Amino acid sequence: MGEHRLGQEVEEGSVYHVQVDAKGARGEGIGKVGPVVVFVKNAKTRIGNAYDVRITKVYRTFAYAELSQPRHMFIGNGSALI
């Protein structure tokens, strides 16, 4: 599992930066990683915005993903550590 860039094969558990180009009938965001269509499930995504997503299931021509958790850590007083 790790960071990947466009042009590489899509892998389950990997994180990709995806721009949402459309919305599906069930409210999922739809974008692409190279030639693979990615459906971002349970996401309150907006068309035109880009998100870091974690791939949850890969098929031959499409994949399902969810929004990746922010990479910020917090300390006791609420300050963000990056």
N, C-alpha and C positions, 0 to 999 in steps of 0.2 A: 504494500500500500504506500502510495506517495503521490507527490505532485506530478502531473503530466501536462504536456502542451498539446495543442491541436496538431493533428497529423499522425499521432501515435494511436495504436489500437486502444479501444475503450476497455477498461478492466473494472470488474466489481471491486468496490472498496476504495477506488481511486477518486481523487478530487480533481474537478475540471472547472474552468471559468466558462460559463455558458450565458450567452445573451438570449433572452426570451423574445422570440419572434412572433408567437401566437399563443392563444389560449385554447385549451381543449374543452370539450363539452362538459367535463366534470370539474372544470376550473383549474386543471393542471397547466403549468407553464410548458411551452414547447420551444425547444431550441435545437442546436446541432453541435456535435463535436466531430469535426471533419465530415464524413459522409453519414454518420450515425445520428438519427433523430433521437433526442433525449426528452422524455416526459418527466417534468419535475412535479412529483406528487406532493399533495398536502402543503402546497406553497402559496402564500399570498404574494405571488410575483406580479410584476407589471410588465406589459409589453414594452420592449425597448431597453429595459434594465438588464444588467449582467450580474450574475450571482455565482458564488462558489458552490458547487453541488457535489455530493458524494454519490457515486453510482451504486445502486442497490441490486439491480438485475440486468444482465446483458443478453440480448437476443441477436440474431444475425444482422438485422438492419435497424434495430432500435434498442433503446435502453430506458430503464426507469431510474430516477434519482430522487434524492431529497436534499433540501438545503443543508449545506455543511455547517457545523457548529462554528461559531466565532473562535478564533485562536487566541483570544485574550484571556489572561488569568487575572484574578482580582485578589487584592490583599484585604485585610480586615476593615480598613477605613473606606473601602469602596474604590480605591484608586486602581486604574487599569495598568497591568504590566503586559508588555508586548513581547 
